[in-house]
Structures are given as structure tokens and as C-alpha cells.
Amino acid sequence: MANLVLLDNSILQRRDKPSVAAALRALVRNDAVWLATWPPQAAEFCFSAREGSEAFDQHRRLLDSWVPLSAPPTVNDTLDLQRKLWAAGLFRAAGATDTLIAAWALVNDAWILHYDRDYEHLASVEPRLVQRPLVPWGSADD
């Protein structure tokens, strides 16, 4: 069975960095991994396009071959994650968008590849959340 993988925008925005590009090439060659997209991720990624509609269309085409996630989290799924952060004294340690992305991952039995410590905070309060940085910290700054 393939693993559904959510690529956070923190990776997509660094996809031209040598270490990230190499890790992404290795990832897409793995037949056991399917890249997934979902509305908040697609909107965030396409919003970040520069240089007009052509760049937007290139961003959108990249997402076309990815598996669309069909099960959205409920309001309670997302707020339960925020409540767990609050209870652990970490309420502001993960942004609202990253919390929503984590909720999508949990509902769809997917895992998250990122370059954003927010997901580590979320995983510290929700052990079902599978996440890891795509590349070691500091290596995507090259």
C-alpha cells in the first residue's frame, strides 16, 4: 500500500534548493509514495506564484498529478489539535494553517514532509501525526 504524503509549502517554496531538489527527486521515484494535494495546500502554493498567470499555471500543473484528498477534517478535528497545543502550553507554537494541514493529514491517514518546526510541536501533542523534515535542519538554506 502506498503512503500518502503531504508536502508542506515550506518544502515547495524551497524546491529549487539543491538539497531539497535531490530529496524530492528521490521521493517521487519511490513507488510506495503518493504525493497528495488538498484545497488549503493548493491555494497556499498557487498564491505564492510569482510573475503572473504563467507562474500560477505552472504551480497548478505541478499539483495535477498528485492525489486529491477527499476527506476534509471537521471543525472539531482542527480545534481538538489547537486544544491539545493549548493544554501543553504550546498554543502559539503552530500556526492556524499548519494546524489545519495536520488535521487533513490525520483524517486522510497521510504523513507530512516539511521544513517547518510547527509540525514537530503538533506531533508532540498528537502522537498519531506522522511528520518529519524532508531534509535535515539547516540544509535547505543552501
N, C-alpha and C positions, 0 to 999 in steps of 0.2 A: 504494500500500500504506500502511496506517495505521501509525503509530508507537505502540507500547505504552509507556505512561508510568506509572511507579510514583510515587505521591505519598507522600513520607515523612511520618511522623507530625508532624515539625517544621512541616510545612505545614498538615496537617489540624487541629492544635491552634491555629493562628493564622487559620483560615479566616474568622473574623469581623472581622479587622483590615482596614481599608479597602483598603490596597494589595494584600494577599493576596486578598481577595474579588474585586477588579477583575481581577487576573491569572488567578484561577480561572475567572471568567466568560468571559474571552477564550479560555482554554484549552478549555473544554467546548464552545464554539461552533465550534471548529476540527474539521472533519470528518476531518482526517487524523490525529487524535489519539484514541486509545482509552485510557481510564483502566483500570488493571489492579489487581487485588487478589490476595492470596496469604495463606496461613494466618498467618504471623508478623505481617504488617501488619494484618490484620483483627483478630487477637487484641489487638495493642497498641492499636489505635484504639478498639475496643469496651471494653477495660479502662479507658480514660481517660474513659469516660462518667460523668457526674455525675448526681445526683438520681434514682437508682433505675432500675427496669426500663424506664420510658418513654424515658429518655435512651439507654439501651442499645439499645432497639428503633429509635430514630431513627438512631443511629450505624450499626446493621446495615442498615437500609433504604437509607442512602446508598450502601453498598457493593454492594447488589443489582444495580445497573445496570452495574457495572464488569465487565470481562473477567477471569474467574478464570484465573490462571496455573496450568498443569497440570504443568509440568516442574520438580520441586524440584532444588536443587543437591545434589550428593553431599557427604559429609563432606569429601572431598578438595578439592572446589571451594572450600569455605569455608576450610579450613585452608591451602590454597595462597595465598589472599589474605592471611591472617594471616602466613604465612611471608614474603611479599613485604614486608609492613609491617615485620616484624622485621629483614629484611635491609637495609632502608633506614633503620633506626633510628627507626621510627615505630610500633612495636608497640602502644603505648597511645594512639596518635593517633586511632584509630577503635574505637568500642565493638563488642562482640560482635554485638549486634543489627544495627547498621549494616553490619557486615561480612557478616552473613548476608543482609541485604537486597540488598547489592551482588552477592552470589553468585546470588541469584534473578534479578536483572536480567541478569546476564551469560548465564546458562543460557537465559533466555527471550528474549534479544535485545531487551531493553527498556532504557529510559533512566530516570533518576531525577531528579525535581524535588524540591528540598529547601530547607531553611533551616538547614543543619547542616554545618559545615566538615569533619566526618568523611569525607564523600564526596569532598571535594577531596583529602584525604590518600590515600584509596583509589585515586582516579583517577591520582594521581601515581605509584603503583606498578603500576597495571594500566591501560594505555592503552586497552584495549577498553571500559572502563567509561565510558559516556556519562552525564554528570550536569551539572546546573547549578542554582544557586539560582533559585527561582521569581521572586523579587523581589530587587532589589539589597540588599546587606548594610546593615542599619540601618533599612530601610524597613518592616519588619514589626513594628517596635517602637512604631508609632504608635497 
